[in-house]
Amino acid sequence: MSSDFTSRIQDRSATVGVVGLGYVGLPLALAYAAGGFKTVGFDIDDKKTSAINGSTSYIKHISADSVASAVQSGNLAATTDFSQIREVDAIILCVPTPLDEHFEPDLSYVVSTIESIVPHLRAGQTISLESTTYPGTTNEELVTRIEAAGLPVGTDVHVVYSPEREDPGNPEFAATNIPKVVGGHTPACLEAGVALYGSVFDQVVPVSSTQVAELTKLLENIYRSVNIGLVNELKLVADEMGIDIWEVIQAASTKPFGFKAFYPGPGLGGHCIPIDPFYLTWKAREFGVHTRFIELAGEINRAMPTHIVRRCADALNQHKKALNGSKVLLIGLAYKPNVDDARESPSYELLDRLTAQGAEVDYHDPYVPIVPPSREHSHWAGKPSVSWDQATIQEYDLVLISTWHDCLDIHELAQWSQFIVDTRNATAKLPPELQTKVLKA
């Protein structure tokens, strides 16, 4: 059966379905459409499907032209009708895997999605899960449900896990030039998965099982979480010693071997690093393993917003003002520079904590003009970004830089502001006379 699927992939007669048209799914759908495949995007959000069918983009770093080209070529269409799953040959699941309020895995999106598509599955299809999760999820949540529906995995259908590796806003990497790790439930499944991804990705890295592929994704992001936790802790020490940690990192980066630079910040953001480590620590407990090192890094990173708010209070104290009652402008709602992605952004935590301390808080972000709706931060939904002008900015007692976009002018901000707390070293190149307005945090 996998040979038939492979043949259809090779001659481009297969239809590819992508479920979940967010920051991972939309670039993937565009990649398959550009690769000559008829591609169908599935999403429960009709605003997204309508935008795609109308040849427009709702993600900043994805151009409307690329969407229009795919749609007008006839290779891309989007729908909310999951019964059309029967018409596609490959089904790639790119749905969220957040944490619940207890910092435990929330697989509700994966489970609801697979339960929505199972009634429409047929023999000959290949199903791939790309959502970040703990080892065993593909077998426990996908394979068991598919086989319960009477479709043996490895013969009638094939199931693989291939972790997404998107880096939104990074111009060096598009979806297809990032090596693609693939693990199959059986050897035949792996063969189908390698064919599916090898048709559009420059390099495919096959591994021996879906569990290996699942843990690979967790390792990649735990590596980053631990190293960011390390440098965040070093920053706290450096602050007490009166040492500029950014200068230290710059000096250490001159070593040509054995060192990779990581940078401190107000906390972790994005859809992976703040979440992935908890997927492994939760699963590890099932095996009686306490992942102390990973959990410690998570504790340090989650504590950074508290440190930042304390630095804001220190800055205001220097001007004989209290945080309670002060006006604070937060710069940057997105979780990283030059993107419109605010998922898991530490800026939300800063907004909450500053407000809880009695501050009157607004934000400015040219890429997030209005706070989007979300489960975790619904109380901020609809809040608009304030304008970028001298009259507006000089009204605030304190400006807090949480995320710095390249399109912003640091000299203007410094000239207009009364005082700046900088968590991103955005003020490093200011002249000495403006540096007096800055407190590094």
Secondary structure, 3 states (H helix, E strand, C coil): CHHHHHHHHHCCCCEEEEECCCCCHHHHHHHHHHCCCEEEEECCCHHHHHHHHCCCCCCCCCCHHHHHHHHHCCCEEEECCHHHHHHCCEEEECCCCCECCCCCECCHHHHHHHHHHHHHCCCCCEEEECCCCCCCHHHHHHHHHHHHCCCCECCCEEEEECCCCCCCCCCCCCHHHCCEEEEECCHHHHHHHHHHHHCCCCCEEEECCHHHHHHHHHHHHHHHHHHHHHHHHHHHHHHHHCCCHHHHHHHHCCCCCCCCCCCCCCCCCCCCCCCHHHHHHHHHHHCCCCCHHHHHHHHHHHHHHHHHHHHHHHHHHHCCCCCCCCEEEEECCCCCCCCCCCCCCHHHHHHHHHHHCCCEEEEECCCCCECCCCCCCHHHCCCECCCCCHHHHCCCCEEEECCCCCCCCHHHHHHHCCCEEECCCCCCCCCHHHHCCEEEC
